[in-house]
Amino acid sequence: MQSRYPLLKKWTAEEHEQLKAMAEAGRRPDEIALALNRSEAAVRVRAWQHGIALRLVTSKRKR
């Protein structure tokens, strides 16, 4: 049977552990995404689904 979402890249246990370790070390979501070769949205969703706290990043407003 074919997957309903063929473009989704499954997370490996190793990637999940790297995500947890990097989040605990205080790395930003964009840095984690780059290191894991994933989108920032994918990192944020995975962290949210598993209760992993990510460092809050706020962008500065242009004035």
Secondary structure, DSSP 4 states (H G I P E B T S, - for coil): ---S-TTPPPPPHHHHHHHHHHHHTT--HHHHHHHHTS-HHHHHHHHHHTT-------PPPP-
